[in-house]
């Protein structure tokens, strides 16, 4: 198993946890190097929140990090859609976490 597979599996487990809680099955992990900084799943239904998407939950659970760390992170997000339940959850995206805005001046 590659490190990418391991991180995807962690995101899949988060999506499954969200589904078990009665929410939308989207899981997310934020990875720096070989370390998971934050993990989370969509909690919009469970917490009646407009903003607690899986990505936001992972950022919240990861705590504050310097911008230099976030620039080097990879963000894994998976969705386990009910219409795809007979298949493995599919990868919605593997993307770099956006850099924080820089001050100009």
C-alpha positions in Angstrom: 0.0 0.0 0.0 1.4 3.4 -1.0 1.2 6.4 1.2 -1.4 7.9 -1.2 -3.5 4.7 -0.7 -3.2 5.0 3.0 -4.4 8.6 3.0 -7.2 7.9 0.6 -8.3 5.0 2.9 -8.3 7.5 5.9 -10.5 9.9 3.9 -12.8 7.0 3.0 -13.1 6.0 6.7 -14.1 9.6 7.5 -16.8 9.5 4.8 -18.1 6.3 6.2 -18.2 7.8 9.7 -20.2 10.7 8.4 -22.7 8.3 6.8 -22.9 6.3 10.1 -23.8 9.6 11.9 -26.6 10.2 9.4 -24.8 12.8 7.4 -23.5 13.3 3.9 -20.7 10.8 3.3 -17.7 13.1 2.4 -14.4 12.6 4.1 -11.2 14.6 4.1 -7.6 14.5 5.3 -4.9 17.1 5.1 -1.4 15.7 4.8 1.9 17.3 5.2 4.8 15.0 4.1 3.8 11.7 5.6 1.8 13.1 8.5 -2.0 13.7 8.7 -2.4 17.2 10.1 -6.2 17.1 10.1 -9.1 14.8 9.3 -12.8 15.3 9.2 -16.1 14.6 7.5 -19.1 16.5 6.4 -21.2 17.5 9.5 -23.7 19.9 7.9 -26.6 17.6 8.7 -25.5 16.5 12.1 -24.7 20.0 13.4 -27.2 21.9 11.2 -24.3 23.9 9.9 -24.0 25.8 6.6 -20.2 25.6 6.6 -19.1 22.3 8.2 -18.1 20.5 5.0 -15.5 17.8 5.3 -12.7 20.1 4.2 -13.6 22.7 6.8 -13.9 20.0 9.5 -10.4 18.7 8.6 -8.9 22.2 8.8 -10.6 22.8 12.1 -9.4 19.5 13.6 -5.8 20.2 12.2 -5.4 23.3 14.3 -3.6 26.5 13.3 -0.6 25.9 11.1 1.8 28.4 9.6 1.1 29.3 5.9 4.4 27.7 5.0 3.1 24.3 6.2 -0.2 24.7 4.3 1.7 25.5 1.1 3.3 22.0 1.3 0.1 20.1 2.2 -2.0 17.8 0.0 -5.7 17.6 0.6 -7.5 14.3 0.0 -11.3 14.4 -0.3 -13.6 11.5 -1.1 -17.3 11.1 -1.5 -19.3 7.9 -0.8 -22.5 8.6 -2.7 -25.5 6.5 -1.9 -26.0 5.8 -5.6 -22.5 4.3 -5.7 -22.8 2.2 -2.6 -22.1 -1.1 -4.4 -18.7 0.3 -5.5 -15.9 1.7 -3.5 -16.2 5.4 -2.6 -14.7 7.5 -5.4 -12.1 10.2 -5.2 -13.6 13.6 -5.7 -10.3 15.3 -5.8 -6.7 15.3 -4.8 -5.6 18.9 -4.7 -3.1 21.1 -3.0 -4.5 23.2 -0.1 -4.7 26.7 -1.4 -2.1 29.1 -0.1 -3.3 31.8 2.3 -3.6 35.3 0.9 -0.4 37.4 1.3 -0.4 40.9 2.5 0.7 43.4 -0.1 2.5 46.5 0.8 
